[in-house]
Every structure is written in C-alpha cells, then in structure tokens.
Amino acid sequence: QVQFVESGGGSVQPGGSLRLACVASGFTFSMYTMSWFRQAPGKERELVATINSAGGSTNYADSVKGRFTISRDNAKNSVYLQMNSLKREDTAVYYCIRRAGLGPFGPWGQGTQVTVSA
C-alpha cells in the first residue's frame, strides 16, 4: 500500500537548521510530483514546497522562500526538506505527500514534529 514515512524533525532554536526526510513506498515514486505540507496547532494544513517528478522544478510558499530547499532522490524513493534560518512560526508537524493535479494524493503519513523555540 501507499505509505509515506517522515523523519528528521526535532527541537531547534530560532536561526537553526533541520533536514527532513521522507521515504515513500507502494507506488512508482519517480512518476510523481512531491510536496511537503505543514500543520501548526489550530491551523489548516498548508503547502510548503513542491518538486516535480524529475527534480528539475521547485516551488515554495512565500513564507519559506530563500530559507527552505526541497530535493529528491528517485533511486531512494525519497524527498527531503532542508530548513535553514528557522523561525518560531515554522513550528508545525511536517508531512510529505505525492501530488495528483492540484491536490495531495495520500494517504497522509504520521508526519514529523518541528519545534522552533529559544
């Protein structure tokens, strides 16, 4: 079955860095655009970054542009999110997911918690 397993979250001070990883299984990974979403407490899940199937095109939410970098390794069925210059407002549970058209094509995984605090 389709599965996404996220890892790499943790607690970090403002200005710090984290690298998230997601391993996907149950489908042909190299054929799909992949995205990272996040959900902060009491807020809707929001799109953070997207990378196309070949890895040559990326898009970012304005709130993370210039600080986050999405990448993928199709040989490892993995997608990554390098997060630099972290801010308190980046605190959330982060999820990876494949895309179909404009929407996520799940199921959603457990996510990985990122907490930014002094």
C-alpha positions as CSV (number, residue, x, y, z in Angstrom):
1,Q,0.0,0.0,0.0
2,V,1.0,3.6,-0.5
3,Q,3.0,4.9,2.5
4,F,5.0,8.0,3.5
5,V,7.4,7.9,6.4
6,E,8.7,11.2,7.5
7,S,11.7,11.8,9.8
8,G,14.3,14.4,10.9
9,G,12.1,16.7,13.0
10,G,13.1,17.9,16.4
11,S,13.5,21.0,18.6
12,V,15.8,23.8,17.5
13,Q,16.5,27.4,18.4
14,P,15.5,30.3,16.1
15,G,18.0,30.6,13.4
16,G,18.9,26.9,13.4
17,S,18.6,24.3,10.7
18,L,17.0,20.9,10.2
19,R,16.8,18.4,7.4
20,L,13.6,16.4,7.0
21,A,13.5,13.2,5.0
22,C,10.6,11.2,3.7
23,V,10.7,7.7,2.3
24,A,7.8,6.7,0.0
25,S,6.6,3.2,-0.9
26,G,3.7,1.5,-2.7
27,F,3.8,3.4,-6.0
28,T,6.2,4.4,-8.7
29,F,7.9,7.3,-6.9
30,S,9.7,8.7,-9.9
31,M,6.5,9.4,-11.8
32,Y,5.0,11.8,-9.2
33,T,5.4,15.4,-8.2
34,M,6.0,15.5,-4.4
35,S,5.3,18.1,-1.8
36,W,5.9,19.0,1.8
37,F,3.0,20.3,3.8
38,R,2.9,21.5,7.4
39,Q,0.2,22.0,10.0
40,A,0.6,24.2,13.1
41,P,-1.6,23.8,16.1
42,G,-5.1,25.2,15.5
43,K,-4.3,26.0,11.8
44,E,-5.1,24.4,8.5
45,R,-2.6,22.3,6.7
46,E,-0.6,24.4,4.3
47,L,1.6,23.7,1.3
48,V,5.3,24.5,1.9
49,A,7.3,23.2,-1.1
50,T,6.8,21.2,-4.3
51,I,9.3,19.4,-6.6
52,N,8.4,17.9,-9.9
53,S,9.0,14.2,-10.8
54,A,12.4,14.7,-12.3
55,G,13.6,17.2,-9.6
56,G,14.2,20.0,-12.0
57,S,11.5,22.3,-10.9
58,T,10.6,23.5,-7.5
59,N,8.1,25.9,-5.9
60,Y,7.9,27.4,-2.4
61,A,5.4,29.2,-0.2
62,D,6.4,32.8,0.2
63,S,6.9,32.3,3.9
64,V,9.8,29.8,3.4
65,K,11.3,31.1,0.1
66,G,15.0,31.6,0.4
67,R,15.2,29.5,3.6
68,F,13.9,26.1,2.7
69,T,15.1,23.8,-0.1
70,I,13.2,20.7,-1.4
71,S,15.1,17.9,-3.2
72,R,14.6,14.3,-4.1
73,D,16.4,11.1,-4.8
74,N,14.4,8.9,-7.1
75,A,16.8,6.0,-6.7
76,K,15.9,6.0,-2.9
77,N,12.2,6.9,-3.2
78,S,13.0,9.8,-1.0
79,V,12.2,13.5,-0.8
80,Y,14.0,16.0,1.5
81,L,13.4,19.4,3.0
82,Q,16.4,21.4,4.1
83,M,15.2,24.1,6.5
84,N,17.6,27.0,7.4
85,S,17.1,30.2,9.4
86,L,14.2,28.6,11.2
87,K,11.6,30.9,12.8
88,R,9.2,30.3,15.6
89,E,6.4,30.4,13.1
90,D,7.9,27.3,11.3
91,T,6.8,25.2,14.3
92,A,4.4,22.5,12.9
93,V,4.1,18.9,12.0
94,Y,5.6,18.4,8.6
95,Y,4.2,15.9,6.1
96,C,5.3,14.7,2.6
97,I,2.8,13.6,0.0
98,R,2.5,12.9,-3.7
99,R,0.5,15.2,-5.9
100,A,-2.1,14.5,-8.4
101,G,-3.3,17.5,-10.3
102,L,-3.5,20.4,-7.9
103,G,-4.2,18.3,-4.8
104,P,-2.4,15.9,-2.5
105,F,-2.8,12.2,-3.3
106,G,-2.5,10.4,0.0
107,P,-2.9,8.8,2.4
108,W,-1.1,11.1,4.8
109,G,1.7,9.7,7.0
110,Q,2.3,10.4,10.6
111,G,4.4,13.5,9.9
112,T,7.4,14.7,11.8
113,Q,7.3,17.4,14.5
114,V,9.4,20.6,14.2
115,T,9.6,22.9,17.2
116,V,11.4,26.2,17.0
117,S,11.9,27.9,20.4
118,A,14.5,29.7,22.3
